[in-house]
């Protein structure tokens, strides 16, 4: 079962880092800035 995580981040570099780390761990992401 895949979880979904909402990422709210105003720094583009942090957003990319979090998205990559979560996708490697098997989570789907929904982004908001």
C-alpha positions in Angstrom: 0.0 0.0 0.0 1.4 3.4 -1.0 0.9 6.4 1.2 0.4 9.9 0.0 2.2 12.9 1.5 1.4 16.6 1.0 4.5 18.8 0.8 4.1 22.5 1.5 7.5 24.2 1.0 8.5 27.6 -0.3 12.1 26.7 -1.1 12.3 25.0 -4.5 15.5 23.1 -3.6 13.9 21.7 -0.4 10.8 20.8 -2.3 12.8 18.8 -4.8 14.8 17.0 -2.1 11.7 16.0 -0.1 9.9 14.8 -3.2 12.9 12.6 -4.3 13.4 11.2 -0.8 9.7 10.4 -0.4 9.4 8.8 -3.9 12.4 6.6 -3.2 10.7 5.5 0.1 7.6 4.6 -2.0 5.3 7.5 -1.2 3.2 9.5 -3.7 3.5 13.2 -3.3 1.2 16.2 -3.7 3.1 19.5 -3.9 2.0 23.0 -2.9 4.2 26.1 -2.7 
